[in-house]
């Protein structure tokens, strides 16, 4: 098990991933902000769905989802058709124009990653994919799982305190791990 200092550095590195997401967001066309790109990506990945399912996958409330859906519908990238099982609900579908936009978003994201990771070996890229997938699996899907129990507070040692023995490593019991995800997380190759 990793030591506390390693987890602290990991937390710092994960917070810095925001810079990567910002760069990916900057390459989006002006008419397709990140929320719209996320809608297209999820419909492309999961297929047609109700607005409530989309809101769940986006992990935002219905009002935010409605704004994103209205934006992509105005551009002709999705259609909203009546749900045969419930006429009050709508099923969202990608249109051919939406599929073409999604292909363009994927191309832009892939080109940026290829440019920025051009000096990485194929093995290093594969390793990053494996480790990020494992990290996501370790957290499960926070939208579908009950909150994790909070670990006991860890206090920083006094500056002159002796280093704890090697046995005093942070451990996480299997009970504190997230259950298997019910929903696919939305963070894989999303241009948003």
C-alpha positions in Angstrom: 0.0 0.0 0.0 1.2 3.5 -0.8 2.3 5.9 1.9 0.5 9.1 2.9 3.0 11.3 1.0 2.3 9.3 -2.2 -1.5 9.9 -1.8 -0.9 13.6 -1.2 1.2 13.8 -4.4 -1.5 11.8 -6.3 -4.1 14.3 -5.1 -2.0 17.2 -6.4 -1.5 15.5 -9.8 -5.2 14.7 -10.2 -6.1 18.3 -9.5 -3.7 19.3 -12.2 -5.6 17.2 -14.7 -7.9 20.2 -15.0 -5.3 21.8 -17.2 -5.6 18.8 -19.6 -9.4 19.2 -19.6 -9.2 22.9 -20.2 -6.9 22.3 -23.3 -9.3 19.7 -24.6 -12.2 22.3 -24.1 -10.2 25.0 -26.0 -10.1 22.9 -29.2 -13.9 22.6 -29.3 -15.7 24.6 -32.1 -17.3 27.8 -30.7 -20.7 26.5 -31.5 -20.1 23.4 -29.4 -19.3 24.2 -25.8 -18.2 21.5 -23.4 -21.8 20.7 -22.1 -22.9 20.2 -25.7 -19.9 18.0 -26.4 -20.7 15.9 -23.4 -24.3 15.4 -24.6 -23.2 14.3 -28.0 -20.5 12.0 -26.5 -23.0 10.3 -24.2 -25.6 9.8 -26.9 -22.9 8.4 -29.2 -21.6 6.0 -26.5 -24.9 4.9 -24.9 -27.4 5.4 -27.8 -30.8 7.0 -27.6 -32.1 7.8 -24.1 -34.5 9.8 -22.1 -33.6 13.2 -20.7 -33.6 11.9 -17.2 -31.0 9.2 -18.0 -28.9 11.9 -19.7 -29.0 14.1 -16.7 -28.0 11.1 -14.5 -25.0 10.4 -16.8 -24.0 14.1 -16.9 -24.3 14.2 -13.1 -26.2 17.6 -13.4 -29.8 18.6 -12.7 -32.6 18.6 -15.2 -32.5 22.3 -15.8 -28.8 22.2 -16.8 -29.4 19.1 -19.0 -32.4 20.9 -20.7 -30.2 23.9 -21.6 -27.5 21.6 -23.1 -30.2 19.6 -25.0 -31.9 22.7 -26.3 -28.5 24.0 -27.6 -27.7 20.8 -29.5 -31.3 20.4 -30.8 -31.2 24.0 -32.2 -28.2 23.0 -34.2 -29.9 19.9 -35.6 -27.5 17.5 -33.8 -30.2 15.6 -31.9 -33.9 14.9 -32.3 -36.4 14.6 -29.5 -39.1 12.1 -30.2 -42.0 10.9 -28.1 -41.3 8.0 -25.8 -43.7 5.1 -26.9 -43.8 3.9 -23.3 -44.6 7.4 -21.9 -45.9 10.1 -24.2 -45.0 12.8 -21.7 -41.3 11.9 -22.0 -39.0 12.4 -25.0 -36.3 10.1 -26.3 -33.1 11.9 -27.5 -31.4 10.6 -30.7 -28.3 11.7 -32.5 -29.0 12.9 -36.0 -26.5 12.4 -38.9 -25.4 16.0 -38.4 -24.8 15.2 -34.7 -22.9 12.0 -35.6 -20.7 14.1 -38.0 -20.1 16.7 -35.2 -19.1 13.9 -32.8 -16.7 12.5 -35.3 -15.1 16.0 -35.6 -14.9 16.4 -31.8 -13.2 13.0 -31.6 -10.8 14.0 -34.4 -9.8 17.2 -32.6 -9.3 15.5 -29.3 -7.3 12.7 -30.8 -5.1 15.1 -32.6 -4.4 17.2 -29.5 -3.6 14.1 -27.5 -1.3 12.8 -30.2 0.5 16.1 -30.4 0.9 16.5 -26.6 1.8 12.9 -26.0 3.9 12.5 -29.2 7.1 11.7 -27.2 5.3 9.0 -25.2 5.8 5.4 -26.3 2.8 3.2 -27.2 3.5 1.2 -24.0 3.4 4.4 -21.9 0.1 5.5 -23.4 -1.3 1.9 -22.9 -0.1 2.0 -19.3 -1.8 5.4 -18.7 -5.1 4.1 -20.1 -4.9 1.0 -17.9 -4.1 3.0 -14.8 -6.8 5.6 -15.4 -9.3 2.8 -16.0 -8.3 1.1 -12.8 -8.5 4.4 -10.9 -12.1 5.0 -12.2 -13.0 1.4 -11.3 -11.6 2.0 -7.8 -13.9 4.9 -7.3 -16.9 3.3 -9.0 -19.7 5.5 -10.2 -20.3 8.2 -7.6 -23.8 8.9 -9.1 -24.9 5.3 -8.5 -23.2 4.5 -5.3 -23.8 5.4 -1.7 -21.4 8.0 -0.3 -18.1 6.5 0.9 -17.5 6.4 4.6 -15.1 9.2 5.6 -11.7 7.9 6.8 -10.5 9.1 10.2 -8.9 12.5 10.0 -5.1 12.4 9.5 -3.2 15.1 11.3 0.1 16.3 10.1 3.0 15.5 12.3 4.8 18.3 14.0 7.8 19.6 11.9 10.3 18.1 14.3 8.5 14.8 14.8 10.3 11.6 13.9 9.2 9.7 10.8 6.7 7.0 11.7 7.9 3.4 11.3 7.4 1.7 7.9 4.4 -0.3 9.3 2.4 2.9 9.8 1.2 3.1 6.3 -2.3 4.3 5.3 -4.5 1.4 4.4 -8.0 1.3 2.9 -10.2 -1.6 4.0 -12.2 -3.4 1.3 -15.4 -2.0 3.0 -14.3 1.5 2.0 -13.9 0.7 -1.6 -16.7 1.6 -4.0 -19.0 -1.0 -5.3 -18.9 -2.1 -8.9 -20.2 0.8 -11.1 -23.8 0.5 -12.2 -23.4 3.2 -14.9 -20.5 3.8 -17.2 -18.5 6.8 -16.0 -18.5 9.7 -18.5 -14.8 10.5 -18.4 -13.5 8.3 -21.1 -12.3 10.1 -24.2 -14.9 12.8 -23.7 -13.9 16.0 -25.4 -15.5 18.0 -22.7 
